[in-house]
Amino acid sequence: AQSVSQHNHHVILSEAASLELGCNYSYGGTVNLFWYVQYPGQHLQLLLKYFSGDPLVKGIKGFEAEFIKSKFSFNLRKPSVQWSDTAEYFCAVTGGSQGNLIFGKGTKLSVKP
Amino acid sequence: KAGVTQTPRYLIKTRGQQVTLSCSPISGHRSVSWYQQTPGQGLQFLFEYFSETQRNKGNFPGRFSGRQFSNSRSEMNVSTLELGDSALYLCASSPRTSGTYEQYFGPGTRLTVT
């Protein structure tokens, strides 16, 4: 069965610090990979996605993620976080022709001003 | 384009009752999926509908059911409510064209079972 692991439950950073959130998945076939963000009181928003091609994908608000097939990883990065990045971040995967998203447990990011 | 809308936004029900939640997808999107979000289990897939047919189903009991109408709007029904059904129920729509699986989420319906 497919699964997604997010290594950190809660990350606390100061503004301007660099961010890397880990995500590993288990699935042997072709995958589509996503990062979603849930700001306080708001609904889930798509941050970025990977279907194929360049393994380094750029999303909204300066976020990027790198797909490393050999490591089954899709880590999220941002060079310099802002207080407004405080949110919960979810990594998700779909496999093959299945359309349903399998989510990780999420990582709460708190950015101190 | 207007986003995914869900009604109602909040519901309080009693154990044993049933509930129906509604979702209107983004215009042109034919796929609607439902997810349950709880603090303990996180986000879990319930089912997906495409062109009025259930395409995929998660690991939930038969008390959870859904349907999709010809205009792509979808409803989810939970019968014989249990305390553990208290959760945020999220609807997501997708164009579901070949190779395109990104889903766009609505604000959710917060269900509290007492």
HADDOCK unambig.tbl for C-alpha pairs under 7 A between the chains (distance, minus, plus):
assign (segid A and resid 42 and name CA) (segid B and resid 107 and name CA) 6.88 0.50 0.50
assign (segid A and resid 43 and name CA) (segid B and resid 105 and name CA) 6.80 0.50 0.50
assign (segid A and resid 43 and name CA) (segid B and resid 106 and name CA) 6.36 0.50 0.50
assign (segid A and resid 43 and name CA) (segid B and resid 107 and name CA) 4.75 0.50 0.50
assign (segid A and resid 44 and name CA) (segid B and resid 105 and name CA) 5.85 0.50 0.50
assign (segid A and resid 45 and name CA) (segid B and resid 105 and name CA) 6.89 0.50 0.50
assign (segid A and resid 99 and name CA) (segid B and resid 101 and name CA) 6.06 0.50 0.50
assign (segid A and resid 100 and name CA) (segid B and resid 45 and name CA) 6.61 0.50 0.50
assign (segid A and resid 101 and name CA) (segid B and resid 45 and name CA) 6.94 0.50 0.50
assign (segid A and resid 103 and name CA) (segid B and resid 43 and name CA) 6.12 0.50 0.50
assign (segid A and resid 105 and name CA) (segid B and resid 42 and name CA) 5.50 0.50 0.50
